Amino acid sequence: MIINEIEGVLENTEFSNGVYFFEVNVKGDTFFVLQLQNGCDKLNTVKLRFRENDVSIAKNAISEISISNIHKAIVKSIENGHLLARIELLYKGHLIYSLVTNKSLKKLNIKVNDEVYFLVKAISIEVLCE
């Protein structure tokens, strides 16, 4: 299993009911993260980590959905396995990996160089302080 890792700048932190809510800027895009601990200071460079199986793919923009981390990327490569396909995405100079079923890949009709959206739930992302 591949762990995706991208760098950003922590712009905002809120705390309520034992949960931290982070806003992290990644080259102009905001990622939202929910986490139980916090050791980061505002305006620090942080790393965001999330597993490839926590990354969903959409061919079109989705506006009415509870997932707030929806960002555009370009399909760089597709590796088909027996049941699963690993999609390698290029996002602002970072490689992001998504693991989807071959059935989903076929339904979406995704090809190399297509522009897609990748989606990650805030609870699926971990913030690591530098």
VENGI-V15895 format. One record per helix or strand. SS is the DSSP state (alpha for helix, beta for strand). FROM is the first residue (numbers start at 1). LEN is the number of residues. Records with the same first field share a line. If there is no record, write none. Layout:
SS = FROM-LEN  FROM-LEN
This chain:
beta = 3-14  19-8  29-7  45-7  56-3  69-12  84-8  94-8  115-6  126-4
alpha = 52-3  102-7  122-3
